[in-house]
């Protein structure tokens, strides 16, 4: 397993399994949501690995099919703003 170009650290596997499980469960639970509902997930919407990207894409596709807004809330991020902060 890789994260970007690097092999994933064995200590990260638990967090990865949790993240993929959360994304998959959220996608499955969208059947309970209605038009223009909003689902908020923990973390950000940027994938760091190809397998995470696959789960996010399935989540976005299901959101499009159901017309459900997918949003996230991240307490920390490595994404920089235009001014570098």
Secondary structure per residue as TSV (DSSP state, phi and psi in degrees):
chain	resnum	aa	ss	phi	psi
A	1	X	-	360.0	143.0
A	2	X	E	-129.0	151.2
A	3	X	E	-121.2	102.4
A	4	X	T	71.7	-126.7
A	5	X	T	-96.4	-5.7
A	6	X	E	-98.3	149.3
A	7	X	E	-70.4	143.1
A	8	X	-	-73.1	139.0
A	9	X	-	-71.9	136.7
A	10	X	G	-56.3	-31.2
A	11	X	G	-71.0	-14.9
A	12	X	G	-87.7	-10.0
A	13	X	H	-62.9	-41.1
A	14	X	H	-59.2	-45.0
A	15	X	H	-64.7	-36.9
A	16	X	H	-65.3	-45.8
A	17	X	H	-61.5	-42.3
A	18	X	H	-60.9	-47.1
A	19	X	H	-61.7	-47.3
A	20	X	H	-65.1	-37.3
A	21	X	H	-63.8	-42.5
A	22	X	H	-62.2	-44.5
A	23	X	H	-64.2	-42.5
A	24	X	H	-67.5	-43.7
A	25	X	H	-62.9	-40.1
A	26	X	H	-61.4	-43.5
A	27	X	H	-61.5	-43.9
A	28	X	H	-67.2	-35.0
A	29	X	H	-75.3	-11.6
A	30	X	G	-62.2	-19.5
A	31	X	G	-62.6	-23.0
A	32	X	G	-86.4	-8.5
A	33	X	-	-94.8	159.9
A	34	X	-	-112.1	172.6
A	35	X	T	-50.5	129.2
A	36	X	T	66.6	16.7
A	37	X	-	-69.4	165.4
A	38	X	E	-124.1	132.6
A	39	X	E	-114.8	132.1
A	40	X	E	-116.3	125.5
A	41	X	E	-109.0	157.6
A	42	X	E	-77.3	139.4
A	43	X	S	97.1	-165.0
A	44	X	-	-110.0	173.6
A	45	X	S	-97.7	13.4
A	46	X	-	-100.3	124.5
A	47	X	-	-82.0	144.4
A	48	X	S	-105.2	-5.9
A	49	X	S	-147.8	157.0
A	50	X	H	-61.8	-39.4
A	51	X	H	-68.6	-34.1
A	52	X	H	-69.3	-38.0
A	53	X	H	-60.7	-39.0
A	54	X	H	-61.2	-44.7
A	55	X	H	-67.1	-40.8
A	56	X	H	-64.1	-42.8
A	57	X	H	-61.4	-41.1
A	58	X	H	-64.0	-38.6
A	59	X	H	-64.2	-46.3
A	60	X	H	-63.3	-42.0
A	61	X	H	-61.1	-43.9
A	62	X	H	-66.0	-37.8
A	63	X	H	-61.9	-41.3
A	64	X	H	-63.8	-43.1
A	65	X	H	-61.7	-39.7
A	66	X	H	-93.0	-3.6
A	67	X	T	57.2	45.4
A	68	X	-	-109.1	134.6
A	69	X	E	-81.8	128.8
A	70	X	E	-104.6	120.8
A	71	X	E	-129.7	167.7
A	72	X	E	-141.6	161.9
A	73	X	E	-133.5	117.1
A	74	X	-	-119.6	127.8
A	75	X	S	-78.5	-23.2
A	76	X	S	-135.5	153.9
A	77	X	-	-154.3	150.3
A	78	X	-	-102.2	7.7
A	79	X	-	-84.3	128.9
A	80	X	-	-94.7	149.4
A	81	X	-	-81.6	178.9
A	82	X	T	-62.1	-30.6
A	83	X	T	-90.9	5.9
A	84	X	-	89.5	2.7
A	85	X	-	-92.8	360.0
